[in-house]
Amino acid sequence: MVRLLRHTLSEYPLVLLKAIAEGWRLSLTDEQTDEIVALLAGVMSDRAEVARVVGALGETEREALGYVAAAGPVKAHIYQRKFGAIRGMGPGRLEWDQAWKHPTSPAESLWYLGLIQREIARLGAYHGDVFYVPHEILSELPPLPADIPSFRLASSPPPPLVEDDGDALARDVFLLLSYLRRHDIRLKKQGWSRRAFAELRARLSGSADVERLALLERVCVRAGLARMTEGVWRPTARAGSWLKKPPEARQRQLCEAWRTEPDWSELCHLPGLRCEQTGWRSDPRLARDAVARHLRQNAGETWSTLASFIDSVREVDPDFQRPDGDYDSWYIKDARSGAYRSGFAQWDAVEGALLRYLLVRPLRWLGVVAVGRAGADQEPSSFRLTRLGASVLQLPEAGLSLEEARQVAPEVPSFVVRPDLSVAVAAGAQWYDRWLLGRFANWSGSRRGMAIYRIDGTALRACLQEGATLRQILAFLKRVSGGRLPAETAESLRALAEARG
């Protein structure tokens, strides 16, 4: 909480009060501290005196004063990073050195004039020292230059190559849940078993990148869609509820699972960096929240350069993952050279690399952004928010219906049941209906954009043993096929059901 000027001055040592008085041309004789505070508070609240003192400042000092006056309380380390440090001195050394007569930075010049004050305050997640202009001075300041950084995305032409994952991750979550219901998977430290990977790889809608598969596992668990039971991964009851949701709600739940995951640090999995676990900890959710916030506030569905996004975050929110501004106690090494990436000078190599990674990989896999390349052998250089991303971030007028391009015409059923016990499923079919079909039918491939399932005796009998009835199964097939259930299919299912045992 910012305090009154006289309260702050009353806590200053006498030598500092005399230094400030000298800067304001206030003659002192034998006044006591309380008297000096009262005199200073009076003269520093006088518009003419404020104008005179500010008018005598140099250009950089005026810029430093204008910055904190316009920005409000500013984190001390950010302010000193921009306008120079204020040397820490006790009363004895201050009196001996008379540091106010030869300040070493614009910030120090303002400090010894009392134009800025220091206070412990809370700014968002930050709790520590801040600088501010006392209200009594602020209200009397003349116009000042104020170069307040703003978020400025540089536009980019549409790239030759675009990577837009859309809802591929959600479709692969559905694939994984369906597979888990029929197969026993015991996840190992290195990831999926070879058998499961080989069986699922050909059916993945997105990349089989190892990091993407790890993300797929984590969001399933974090969203409560799957869990480990006696060493085996199984879908939960929540999986059915998730499948019933509209596309954007499904995607939003996955994004929220990723955003709130506390135990996976993208920072410590960045290519080219290595984290040494010496007791320090970072909260990966801070970086994810920051990227989502800046996308929500600044990005659109037009192409922008990745570099401008990173540069803008460095200007307006450099401490997005380190609220305390500590750039020295995290033990992060360059994987190749072994050199430590410490200090704010390494921001681009650490924070910048992390921002780029989050945009190009997790947020692209989650369908929030699309990224562009100038060529197949070039690194991504641009990005844009997708319609799905706008919906996930809950931007106004997102108006998203992800599957509208896949929806079949109303008169054409999403499921086509054939006499040979195969079922063709359109891409736009309801996922929950596909989930129910998977209880008694096995996926056998794809043909002309439709997934092909085949009902067999083993799967049917397993479904019946779980408590379903043949009447329910026939009613389901009749509903999803628009009433077009071949009589031969119904007879074959009755025969298979009677043969169970």
N, C-alpha and C positions, 0 to 999 in steps of 0.2 A: 504494500500500500504506500503510495507516494505521500510524504508528509509535508507540513508547512515549512517554509524556508527557515524561520526562526528556530524551529525544533531541530532541524538538521545542523544549523550553524552552532547551536548550543552544545553539540557533541564534539565539535572540532577542537583540537588543541590550540592554545593561544597563539603559537607561532603561525599556524595556518590561517587563523582569523586575521592576524596582522598582515600576512601576505595578500590575502584577498582585499583587505582595506587599502593596501598600497596600490593595487590594481585599479581600485575605484577612486583613488586620490582622496581618500578619507584620512585626515590628519588625526593621529592618536597621541595622547600624552600619557596619563596615568590611569586610563579607564580600566575597570575590571571587565572580566569576560562577559558578564550579563549586559553591561553597558555597550560593549563592542558589538555584541549580537544585535542589540536593539538598533544601534546606529547603522549597521550593515543592512539589516532587514529593511530599514527605511529607505536608504539610498538605492538599494538594489531593486526596489519596487517603484522607483521614480522613472517615468517614461523618458524624460529628457536625459537622465543619467544612463539609462539602459541604451538609448540611441547613441550616446557619446561613446560608451565603452565598446559596443558592437561595431560602431563605425570605425574604430581604430584597429579592428581585427584585420588580419591578412585574409587573402582569398580562401586559402585552405581552412583557416579557422572558421570563417563564415560558413563555408560548406559543411564543416563538421557540426556546427551549431544548428544550421538549418536542417540537417539530417535528423538529429535526435529530436528537434522541436516538431518536425512533421511526423516522424515515425512513432513518437511516444516512447515509453520505456523500451530501451534496447538492451539486449543481453550484453553484458560487459565485455565478454571475449569477442563478440562480433564487432562491437563498436571499436575496440582497441585494435582489432585486426584491420579495420578500414582506416582508422585515423591515428594509429600509433598508441603505444603503451603509456600508461601513467606509472612512473616508478614508485615502488613502495618504499616509503621512508618514515622512520619514527621522528618524533619532534626534535630530538637532539641533532640527528643528521640533517633534517630539513633546515634547521636554523644555521647549522654549520655551512651547508652547501648553498643555501639560499636558492634552491632549485627553481623557485618561481621567476627568478631573473633570467634564467636561461632554459626554458622548457625545451624538451627534446621532441615533442610531437604536437600536432594540433589539439589532440585530446588533452594533453597536459596543460597547454595554454589556457584552455577553457576551464580546466579543473582549478587552476590557481587564481582564476578570476571568479570562481564560484558560480559560473554560468551553467555548469552541469553538476549534478549531485549523484551520489552513489547510494543504492539501497538494495536490500535483499527482498526479492519479490518473486512471485510465481507468474510465469508466462506460459500457458499451456502445460506441457509436460516438464518444462524447465523450472527449476527452483534454485535461484542463486542471485548473484549480483547483477544489477541493471543500472544503466545511466538514464537520467531524465533531466529536463529543464524544469526547475521549480515553477509552480503555477504563477507565483508573483512576478517572475521574470517573463515567463511565456506570454502572459497577457499583454505585456508592454513591448514585445519584440517588434522591430521593423520588419518589412518583408525580407526574406532570406532565400538564397538558392537552396533547393532541396532535391537532391538527386536520389530519390527513393527508387530502388530497383523494382522492376515489374517483370511479370512473366511474359516473355515475348517469343512466341513460336515463329520460326521462319518457314514460310511456305515452300513447298517442293513440288515440282511437276510430277504427274502420275508416273510411277516407275515402270520400267519394262517388265520386271518380274515381281509379282505380288504373292505373298504368303498369307492366306486368310484361312484359319482353321475352322471358322464358323462354330458349329455345335459338335465338332468331331470328338472332343473329349467326353461330352455327355453321352454320345452314341457308344463310345468305347467303355464308359462306365456301365451302360446298359448291357453291352456285350460281356463284360467281366462278371457282372452280377448273374447273368443267365448261365455263364459257364460255371460259376461257383455253386450254383444250385444243383448242378448235375455231376460235378467232379470234386474230388478232394484235392485241395491245394495246400501244401505246407510251405509257407514262404520261408525262404532262407535269407541269411544276412546279405547275400549278393543279389537278392531279388527273386524273380519268378523262377520256378523250376524249368528245366529245359523242355520238358514235355508240354507244360502249359504254354510256354512261350511259343513253341513251334506250332501248336494247335491254334493259338489266338492270333499270331502275327499276320497271317494271310487275311484275317477278317477285320483287322483294325481299320478304323476310318481315318486315323491320323498316323503320325510317325511312330515307328517302333524305337525311337530314341530312348536310351536307358533312363535318362533323367525324366522324360515324359512319362514313362511307365511308373517311375517312382512317385511322380506327382499324382498319377491315376490312383495308385494304392492309397496315398495319404488322404486325398480328398474323399475317397470312399469311406475310410475309417473315421475321419474327422466329421463328415456329414452324417455319420451314424448309419450308413447304408450297408456296411459289412463289418464283421468283427471276428476275432479269433476265438473259436470254441474247441477246447481240447486239442489245440495245436492245428486245427483245420479252419480255414477261412470260410465263413458262411454269410449269405445275405441276411439282413435283419428284417423285422416287420416294417421298418421305415422305408425299405426299398420300394415296396408297393405304393406307399403314399407319394414318394418322390416321382415314380413313374406316372402317376395320375396328374401331376402338375402340368401346366402349360409350359412350352419350351423355355421362355425367358425365366420363369420361376425355377425350373430345374437348373438352368445355368447359373442363376443367381445363388442358389444354394451351394453349388460347387465352388463358386468364387468366394463365397463367405467362408466356406470350410478352409480354403487356401489362405485367405486373409487372416484368419484367426488362429492358424496353426502355430503354437508357440515353440515347438521343439525342433523344427527344421530350419536351419539357417542357410539361406541362399548365399550369404556373404562368404561362408566357409566352404562353399562348393563352387566358387567362381574359378573358372579356368585361369591359370596363371598366378593365383594367390593361394597361400597356405596359412591357415589359422593355427597358432600354437595355443593349446589349452593350458594356460598358466593361472587360471582362476577368474579371468575377466569374462564377462558375458555381455552379449548384445541381444536385444529383443527384436527378432526379425519382423514382428508385426508392425513396428514403427515405420520401416521402409515401405512395406506393402501399403500401409495406410496413406503414407505421403504420396506415393505414386498414384494411387486411386484418387486422392484428393485433388492433385494437380491435373490429372486427366479430366476429372469432373468439372473443374473450374475453368480449364483453358483449352482443352483439345476439342476437335470437332471431326466431322467425317470428311474433311479435306486433308490432303497430304502435308505433313510437316517434317522437318529434318529431325533426326534423333539428336544430333549435336545441339540444336537450339533448345530442346527440352532439357537436356542435361545441363547446359550452360545456365538456363533460367532457374533451375532448382539450385544450382550453386549460388546464384545471386540472391534469391528470395528465401531459400530454406536450406542453407548449407548443412545445418545440424540435424537433418531429418531423422537420422538414426542414432545420433549422439546428442541428446538434448542438453547435456552438460558441457558440450563443446570440447570434450577431452579427446584429443587426437594423438595422445602420446602413450596411453596405458594399454591399448589394444595391441597384442602381439601378432601382427600380420606380416608375412614375408612374401617377397617375390619368389614364386616357385622355381624360377630358373636361376636367378643370381643368389638367392638366399638373403638379399638385403631386406631390412625391415622397412615397411611402408608406414612410417610414423610421421606425425606432424600434418598440419593443414596443407602443406605443400604437396602432399600425396593424395589430395582429395580426388583428383581425376582418376588416379590409379585404383582407388578403393571405392569411394562413393560413386564416382562417375561410371566405373565398370559395373557396379551393382545396379544402377539405374538402367543402364543399357541391357544388362542381362534380364532384368525383370520385364522389360518391354518386349524384348526379342524372343524370350522363351516362355516363362509361365503365363504372362498376359496374352501372348499370341495363342498358346495352347488352350487357354481358357476362352478364346474367342473374343476377348475384349478389344484387342487391337489387331490390325493387319500391318505387316511390315513389307517394305519394298527394297529391292536390290537393283543395282544398275546392270548386273550381269550374274550369271550362274556362279562365277568364281569370285564375286564381290561380296563383301560383308554388307548386312542391311544398313541402309543409310537414311531411310524415311519410315514414317508410320502414320497411321490414321486410326481414329476411333471407328469401330464398326457399329452397325445398327444394333447388333446384339450387345456390344459393349455399352452403348448409350442406354439400353434398357437395363442392363445389369447395374450400371451406375445410377440408375433411376433419374436420368435427365428428363426434363419436360419435353413432351411431344416426341418421345422416342418412337412411339407407334410401331412397335415391333411385333411381327408374327413370323417367326423364323421359318416355319414350315409351309408358309403360304405358297411358295413356289413349288412345293412337292405335293400339295393337296390334289387328290384326284377329283374328277368331276363328281357331283353328288349322285348321279345315276350309276356310277361305276363303283362297286364295292371295294373296300380296302383289302379284303381277304377273298381269294378265289379258292374254293374247296373243290378238289377233283376226285373222280371215282377211284383213282389209284392211291388214295389216302395222302396225296401231296396237297400242301396249302401254299399258294403264292400270296405273299404279303407286300402290298405297296409301300413305298418309302414313307408316305404320309400317314400311315396307319397309326392309331393310338398305341403308344408304347406299352401301356398297361395291358392292352389286349394281346400284344405280342408276348408279354410276360406270362399271361395266362395260357396262351397257346403252347409256350415252352414247357409247361408242366406235363404235357402228354405227346409232344412232337419234338423231333430233333431237327436242328438246322442242317440242311444238306448242300447249300450253295446259293448262288445268285444267278438270275437269268433275266435279261432285259430290264435291269433296274429293280427287280423284285426279289425279295428274299424267299427262298424255297425251304419249307419245312416238310417233314415227312412223319406221319403218325405211324408208330410201330407198336407191336404188342407189349414189349417190355416197358416202354414209357407209359403207355396207356394203363397197364396194370399197376405200375408204381403210383400213378395219379389216383387210381381208384382205391388203392391201399391207404393213401393219405387221407381219405375221407370224401373225395369227390364222388358223385354218382354219374352214371352214364347219361341220365336224363339232363343233368346240368351241362355235361360236355356237349351233347347234341344241341341244347338250347343256345349255348355259347356260339357254336359253329354256325347255327342258323342266323343268329343276330349279326355276327361280324361279316357274314357273306351276303347280307341283305336279303335273307330268306332263300338264297340259292344253294341249298344243301342237297347234293345228289342223293337219291334214294339208295343207290349202290353204296355210297359212303356210309350212310347210316346203318345199312345191313352189315357191312364189313366191320364196323365198330362194335355192333352187338355181338357178332361172332367172336371177335377178339376178347371182348369182355367176358363172354361165357367160357372162353378157353383158359381164363386165368386160373392159376392155382398150382 
